Amino acid sequence: MGEAKNGRLRTNRLELTAATLDHIFAEMESSEHLVRLLETQVEPGWPPGEYDRDAQEFFGCCLKEGGMSVVGWYVWYAVRREEENQPSILVGAGGYFGPPNEGGEVEIGFSIMPSVRDHGYATEMTKALVSNAFSDLRVHKVVARTTSDNLASVKVLMKSGFRYVCQDRSGSYVFEILRS
């Protein structure tokens, strides 16, 4: 992962931190333990959306199995940096479902806390993750899936440069963005 420095990505408003096994274990214990590691705050209701306990356990197993060499190919925590009159806060999680496959493809996903949706954080995080993926020369395509009724995710993907490809067997919409 070329663009990420020390497991961190910065955007205009966000700092993304690549999850380590320590992050996942802390998070599974309690969100308060996670935010201590991230040195931020979190609103009640963490984790957001589909980034639930099952996802945390899945990513924990992947990180445990792959070790430090796969940090950055799974979960990234998105923290809105401190601004005038606003403390830093954990706004979401996103990332990849693993390193690139033999065809140079990675899949991306994201979840944002309900209280901060419609502020552009999902798009900002998605663009950073796509750029980060393409900083690895093995990656030729980034794929994302969402349900047909998740119009907010469809909108984020379109704003981030993805194009609709098809509907898969499970009924999910498949989007992709190719290395330009």
BADREN-473250 format. One line per 5 residues: their letters; for each residue x, y, z of N, C-alpha, C. Coordinates in nm, 3 decimals, padded with zeros to 5 digits. Layout:
% BADREN-473250
A	X:Y:Z:X:Y:Z:X:Y:Z  ...
This chain:
% BADREN-473250
MGEAK	00.086:-00.117:00.000:00.000:00.000:00.000:00.090:00.123:00.000  00.110:00.181:-00.114:00.206:00.288:-00.128:00.168:00.419:-00.063  00.043:00.460:-00.073:00.003:00.594:-00.032:-00.012:00.608:00.119  -00.043:00.501:00.186:-00.068:00.506:00.331:00.064:00.518:00.405  00.075:00.620:00.485:00.194:00.640:00.566:00.162:00.597:00.708
NGRLR	00.238:00.500:00.759:00.219:00.450:00.895:00.075:00.404:00.919  00.012:00.346:00.819:-00.124:00.297:00.835:-00.228:00.407:00.846  -00.196:00.525:00.792:-00.291:00.637:00.796:-00.304:00.701:00.659  -00.427:00.743:00.630:-00.458:00.820:00.511:-00.525:00.948:00.557  -00.496:01.058:00.489:-00.559:01.185:00.524:-00.635:01.239:00.403
TNRLE	-00.753:01.291:00.430:-00.832:01.360:00.329:-00.855:01.502:00.381  -00.941:01.576:00.314:-00.968:01.713:00.359:-01.016:01.719:00.503  -01.104:01.626:00.540:-01.164:01.632:00.674:-01.140:01.509:00.758  -01.091:01.402:00.698:-01.081:01.275:00.767:-00.938:01.227:00.782  -00.919:01.149:00.887:-00.799:01.070:00.900:-00.844:00.925:00.908
LTAAT	-00.794:00.843:00.816:-00.827:00.702:00.814:-00.710:00.625:00.873  -00.742:00.531:00.962:-00.642:00.449:01.029:-00.668:00.304:00.996  -00.564:00.236:00.945:-00.575:00.093:00.914:-00.585:00.014:01.044  -00.683:-00.073:01.050:-00.703:-00.155:01.170:-00.593:-00.259:01.183  -00.545:-00.274:01.304:-00.457:-00.384:01.340:-00.540:-00.482:01.423
LDHIF	-00.480:-00.593:01.456:-00.548:-00.689:01.542:-00.581:-00.626:01.677  -00.492:-00.540:01.728:-00.519:-00.470:01.854:-00.645:-00.384:01.846  -00.664:-00.315:01.732:-00.785:-00.234:01.714:-00.910:-00.323:01.718  -00.905:-00.432:01.644:-01.022:-00.521:01.637:-01.054:-00.579:01.774  -00.952:-00.627:01.845:-00.976:-00.681:01.980:-01.033:-00.575:02.072
AEMES	-00.978:-00.454:02.067:-01.029:-00.346:02.152:-01.174:-00.315:02.117  -01.203:-00.310:01.989:-01.338:-00.278:01.943:-01.438:-00.385:01.985  -01.397:-00.511:01.978:-01.488:-00.619:02.016:-01.513:-00.619:02.167  -01.419:-00.564:02.242:-01.438:-00.550:02.386:-01.538:-00.438:02.414  -01.514:-00.321:02.354:-01.609:-00.208:02.366:-01.563:-00.095:02.276
SEHLV	-01.659:-00.015:02.231:-01.624:00.099:02.146:-01.537:00.199:02.221  -01.551:00.205:02.354:-01.469:00.296:02.434:-01.321:00.257:02.427  -01.293:00.128:02.423:-01.154:00.083:02.411:-01.097:00.120:02.273  -01.181:00.107:02.171:-01.136:00.143:02.036:-01.103:00.291:02.028  -01.192:00.376:02.076:-01.168:00.520:02.062:-01.048:00.567:02.146
RLLET	-01.017:00.494:02.252:-00.894:00.527:02.326:-00.772:00.505:02.238  -00.772:00.393:02.165:-00.660:00.365:02.074:-00.654:00.468:01.961  -00.769:00.511:01.913:-00.775:00.607:01.803:-00.764:00.753:01.850  -00.767:00.772:01.981:-00.760:00.905:02.042:-00.868:00.998:01.986  -00.993:00.953:01.995:-01.106:01.031:01.946:-01.228:01.001:02.032
QVEPG	-01.344:01.039:01.983:-01.470:01.012:02.051:-01.561:00.934:01.958  -01.665:00.875:02.014:-01.764:00.804:01.934:-01.901:00.828:01.996  -02.000:00.837:01.910:-02.137:00.851:01.958:-02.194:00.713:01.989  -02.296:00.707:02.073:-02.360:00.577:02.101:-02.409:00.514:01.970  -02.405:00.384:01.966:-02.455:00.314:01.848:-02.347:00.256:01.760
WPPGE	-02.219:00.276:01.797:-02.112:00.214:01.719:-02.119:00.064:01.737  -02.104:-00.015:01.637:-02.060:00.012:01.501:-02.177:00.042:01.407  -02.148:00.110:01.296:-02.255:00.148:01.203:-02.289:00.039:01.102  -02.413:00.036:01.060:-02.458:-00.044:00.947:-02.416:-00.188:00.948  -02.363:-00.232:00.835:-02.325:-00.372:00.817:-02.191:-00.405:00.880
YDRDA	-02.123:-00.304:00.932:-01.998:-00.331:01.001:-02.033:-00.371:01.144  -02.078:-00.495:01.160:-02.129:-00.544:01.287:-02.031:-00.642:01.351  -02.074:-00.709:01.454:-01.989:-00.803:01.527:-01.936:-00.914:01.436  -02.022:-00.966:01.349:-01.977:-01.071:01.256:-01.864:-01.020:01.167  -01.878:-00.898:01.118:-01.775:-00.838:01.033:-01.645:-00.821:01.112
QEFFG	-01.657:-00.774:01.236:-01.538:-00.755:01.320:-01.467:-00.888:01.342  -01.543:-00.993:01.369:-01.482:-01.125:01.390:-01.416:-01.175:01.263  -01.481:-01.154:01.149:-01.424:-01.194:01.020:-01.291:-01.123:00.996  -01.291:-00.991:01.013:-01.169:-00.914:00.988:-01.061:-00.947:01.091  -01.102:-00.975:01.214:-01.006:-01.017:01.316:-00.936:-01.145:01.275
CCLKE	-01.012:-01.243:01.225:-00.953:-01.370:01.179:-00.858:-01.346:01.061  -00.899:-01.260:00.969:-00.814:-01.231:00.853:-00.683:-01.166:00.896  -00.690:-01.072:00.988:-00.569:-01.005:01.036:-00.481:-01.100:01.117  -00.545:-01.186:01.195:-00.467:-01.282:01.274:-00.393:-01.379:01.181  -00.462:-01.426:01.080:-00.403:-01.521:00.986:-00.294:-01.456:00.901
GGMSV	-00.320:-01.334:00.854:-00.227:-01.269:00.761:-00.114:-01.193:00.827  -00.132:-01.155:00.953:-00.028:-01.080:01.023:-00.014:-00.938:00.972  00.098:-00.877:01.007:00.120:-00.736:00.975:00.124:-00.709:00.824  00.153:-00.809:00.744:00.162:-00.787:00.599:00.027:-00.755:00.536  -00.083:-00.785:00.604:-00.215:-00.757:00.547:-00.283:-00.636:00.612
VGWYV	-00.217:-00.573:00.708:-00.275:-00.451:00.766:-00.287:-00.348:00.655  -00.405:-00.290:00.641:-00.433:-00.197:00.533:-00.517:-00.260:00.423  -00.531:-00.392:00.425:-00.614:-00.460:00.325:-00.749:-00.504:00.384  -00.781:-00.456:00.501:-00.910:-00.487:00.561:-00.974:-00.358:00.612  -00.998:-00.345:00.739:-01.074:-00.232:00.795:-00.988:-00.106:00.806
WYAVR	-01.052:00.007:00.778:-00.997:00.140:00.802:-01.102:00.217:00.882  -01.060:00.283:00.989:-01.149:00.366:01.070:-01.140:00.510:01.021  -01.254:00.573:01.002:-01.259:00.711:00.954:-01.292:00.804:01.071  -01.199:00.891:01.104:-01.217:00.987:01.212:-01.221:01.127:01.151  -01.330:01.199:01.180:-01.336:01.339:01.139:-01.241:01.415:01.229
REEEN	-01.145:01.481:01.169:-01.047:01.555:01.247:-01.113:01.670:01.320  -01.050:01.709:01.427:-01.100:01.821:01.508:-01.107:01.946:01.422  -01.220:02.014:01.432:-01.241:02.140:01.361:-01.283:02.245:01.463  -01.292:02.367:01.420:-01.336:02.475:01.508:-01.469:02.438:01.573  -01.471:02.436:01.703:-01.590:02.405:01.783:-01.642:02.262:01.766
QPSIL	-01.566:02.172:01.704:-01.608:02.034:01.688:-01.491:01.942:01.723  -01.511:01.852:01.820:-01.403:01.758:01.853:-01.390:01.652:01.743  -01.279:01.582:01.741:-01.267:01.470:01.647:-01.367:01.363:01.689  -01.416:01.290:01.590:-01.516:01.187:01.618:-01.505:01.075:01.515  -01.525:00.953:01.560:-01.526:00.837:01.473:-01.655:00.840:01.391
VGAGG	-01.644:00.855:01.259:-01.764:00.868:01.176:-01.800:00.741:01.100  -01.703:00.651:01.083:-01.736:00.531:01.009:-01.620:00.435:00.995  -01.648:00.328:00.925:-01.547:00.226:00.895:-01.566:00.186:00.749  -01.457:00.155:00.686:-01.461:00.109:00.548:-01.335:00.030:00.522  -01.322:-00.015:00.402:-01.201:-00.087:00.368:-01.223:-00.190:00.261
YFGPP	-01.137:-00.288:00.264:-01.133:-00.391:00.160:-01.165:-00.527:00.223  -01.200:-00.621:00.135:-01.226:-00.757:00.181:-01.102:-00.844:00.162  -00.987:-00.780:00.156:-00.862:-00.852:00.145:-00.772:-00.794:00.039  -00.649:-00.846:00.033:-00.553:-00.802:-00.070:-00.606:-00.834:-00.210  -00.543:-00.778:-00.313:-00.589:-00.806:-00.449:-00.582:-00.953:-00.484
NEGGE	-00.681:-00.998:-00.559:-00.681:-01.138:-00.605:-00.587:-01.151:-00.726  -00.580:-01.270:-00.783:-00.489:-01.295:-00.895:-00.519:-01.208:-01.016  -00.644:-01.164:-01.029:-00.683:-01.078:-01.140:-00.661:-00.930:-01.112  -00.605:-00.897:-00.996:-00.579:-00.757:-00.962:-00.702:-00.682:-00.914  -00.797:-00.754:-00.856:-00.922:-00.694:-00.811:-00.930:-00.692:-00.659
VEIGF	-00.979:-00.581:-00.605:-01.013:-00.573:-00.463:-01.158:-00.528:-00.451  -01.222:-00.569:-00.343:-01.359:-00.525:-00.317:-01.358:-00.432:-00.198  -01.440:-00.329:-00.206:-01.446:-00.224:-00.104:-01.586:-00.221:-00.041  -01.591:-00.176:00.083:-01.718:-00.155:00.152:-01.703:-00.041:00.251  -01.815:00.013:00.297:-01.811:00.124:00.392:-01.941:00.134:00.470
SIMPS	-01.932:00.186:00.592:-02.048:00.213:00.677:-02.022:00.342:00.753  -02.124:00.426:00.760:-02.113:00.557:00.826:-02.217:00.564:00.938  -02.177:00.627:01.048:-02.270:00.647:01.160:-02.392:00.727:01.113  -02.512:00.688:01.154:-02.634:00.758:01.109:-02.633:00.908:01.135  -02.577:00.950:01.247:-02.582:01.092:01.283:-02.498:01.182:01.192
VRDHG	-02.406:01.122:01.114:-02.320:01.204:01.028:-02.336:01.169:00.880  -02.442:01.099:00.847:-02.468:01.070:00.706:-02.510:01.198:00.635  -02.496:01.198:00.506:-02.531:01.313:00.421:-02.439:01.433:00.442  -02.317:01.406:00.489:-02.217:01.512:00.503:-02.097:01.489:00.410  -02.105:01.386:00.325:-01.998:01.359:00.230:-01.884:01.274:00.283
YATEM	-01.895:01.226:00.407:-01.785:01.147:00.464:-01.767:01.013:00.392  -01.877:00.950:00.354:-01.867:00.821:00.285:-01.796:00.837:00.151  -01.830:00.942:00.077:-01.765:00.967:-00.052:-01.618:00.999:-00.032  -01.587:01.082:00.066:-01.448:01.119:00.095:-01.366:00.995:00.132  -01.423:00.909:00.216:-01.354:00.787:00.257:-01.338:00.692:00.138
TKALV	-01.442:00.675:00.059:-01.438:00.584:-00.055:-01.333:00.628:-00.156  -01.329:00.755:-00.188:-01.228:00.805:-00.282:-01.086:00.780:-00.230  -01.065:00.801:-00.101:-00.932:00.778:-00.042:-00.895:00.631:-00.049  -00.991:00.543:-00.021:-00.964:00.399:-00.025:-00.937:00.351:-00.168  -01.009:00.406:-00.265:-00.985:00.370:-00.405:-00.845:00.415:-00.447
SNAFS	-00.812:00.538:-00.416:-00.679:00.590:-00.448:-00.569:00.507:-00.381  -00.593:00.472:-00.256:-00.496:00.390:-00.183:-00.480:00.253:-00.248  -00.590:00.193:-00.289:-00.583:00.061:-00.356:-00.501:00.072:-00.484  -00.525:00.176:-00.563:-00.454:00.191:-00.690:-00.308:00.232:-00.671  -00.269:00.269:-00.551:-00.128:00.297:-00.527:-00.047:00.168:-00.525
DLRVH	-00.116:00.055:-00.515:-00.053:-00.076:-00.526:-00.065:-00.119:-00.673  00.046:-00.136:-00.740:00.045:-00.165:-00.883:-00.021:-00.297:-00.920  -00.044:-00.385:-00.821:-00.114:-00.511:-00.849:-00.263:-00.488:-00.873  -00.317:-00.377:-00.824:-00.461:-00.351:-00.831:-00.496:-00.286:-00.964  -00.588:-00.351:-01.037:-00.636:-00.300:-01.165:-00.783:-00.262:-01.161
KVVAR	-00.854:-00.315:-01.059:-00.997:-00.289:-01.050:-01.040:-00.290:-00.904  -01.128:-00.195:-00.870:-01.191:-00.192:-00.738:-01.340:-00.215:-00.760  -01.397:-00.310:-00.687:-01.537:-00.350:-00.699:-01.610:-00.315:-00.571  -01.738:-00.284:-00.583:-01.824:-00.262:-00.466:-01.960:-00.322:-00.496  -02.025:-00.370:-00.390:-02.159:-00.426:-00.402:-02.251:-00.355:-00.305
TTSDN	-02.376:-00.336:-00.348:-02.477:-00.280:-00.260:-02.613:-00.332:-00.303  -02.709:-00.321:-00.215:-02.844:-00.365:-00.248:-02.914:-00.258:-00.330  -03.013:-00.300:-00.406:-03.085:-00.207:-00.493:-03.159:-00.099:-00.415  -03.195:-00.128:-00.290:-03.269:-00.029:-00.211:-03.177:00.066:-00.132  -03.046:00.046:-00.139:-02.954:00.133:-00.067:-02.908:00.246:-00.159
LASVK	-02.999:00.340:-00.181:-02.973:00.450:-00.274:-02.859:00.539:-00.229  -02.840:00.552:-00.099:-02.729:00.634:-00.049:-02.595:00.575:-00.091  -02.580:00.443:-00.081:-02.455:00.379:-00.123:-02.435:00.390:-00.273  -02.543:00.372:-00.349:-02.534:00.387:-00.495:-02.484:00.528:-00.528  -02.538:00.627:-00.462:-02.499:00.767:-00.485:-02.351:00.788:-00.451
VLMKS	-02.305:00.733:-00.337:-02.165:00.745:-00.298:-02.075:00.683:-00.404  -02.110:00.563:-00.450:-02.028:00.495:-00.549:-02.022:00.573:-00.680  -02.133:00.626:-00.725:-02.135:00.704:-00.849:-02.051:00.832:-00.833  -02.064:00.900:-00.720:-01.985:01.021:-00.696:-01.836:00.990:-00.687  -01.803:00.867:-00.649:-01.663:00.826:-00.632:-01.601:00.772:-00.760
GFRYV	-01.677:00.773:-00.869:-01.622:00.732:-00.998:-01.652:00.589:-01.040  -01.730:00.517:-00.961:-01.766:00.380:-00.998:-01.873:00.382:-01.106  -01.879:00.273:-01.182:-01.988:00.257:-01.278:-02.059:00.126:-01.248  -02.190:00.127:-01.272:-02.272:00.007:-01.252:-02.232:-00.097:-01.355  -02.216:-00.224:-01.310:-02.177:-00.332:-01.400:-02.292:-00.430:-01.421
CQDRS	-02.349:-00.480:-01.311:-02.454:-00.581:-01.324:-02.518:-00.606:-01.188  -02.615:-00.694:-01.188:-02.674:-00.743:-01.064:-02.625:-00.887:-01.049  -02.569:-00.920:-00.931:-02.514:-01.055:-00.912:-02.625:-01.152:-00.873  -02.588:-01.277:-00.853:-02.686:-01.384:-00.823:-02.764:-01.358:-00.694  -02.700:-01.287:-00.599:-02.768:-01.260:-00.472:-02.863:-01.140:-00.483
GSYVF	-02.861:-01.072:-00.597:-02.946:-00.956:-00.616:-02.876:-00.824:-00.587  -02.751:-00.829:-00.545:-02.676:-00.706:-00.518:-02.633:-00.640:-00.648  -02.629:-00.508:-00.646:-02.575:-00.432:-00.758:-02.424:-00.434:-00.747  -02.356:-00.457:-00.859:-02.211:-00.459:-00.864:-02.162:-00.335:-00.939  -02.069:-00.265:-00.877:-02.008:-00.146:-00.936:-01.859:-00.170:-00.946
EILRS	-01.792:-00.100:-01.038:-01.648:-00.111:-01.048:-01.587:00.020:-01.092  -01.460:00.032:-01.061:-01.379:00.142:-01.111:-01.247:00.080:-01.153  -01.201:00.116:-01.273:-01.079:00.060:-01.327:-00.964:00.158:-01.311  -00.843:00.104:-01.302:-00.724:00.189:-01.299:-00.724:00.268:-01.430  -00.704:00.398:-01.420:-00.706:00.478:-01.544:-00.568:00.491:-01.603
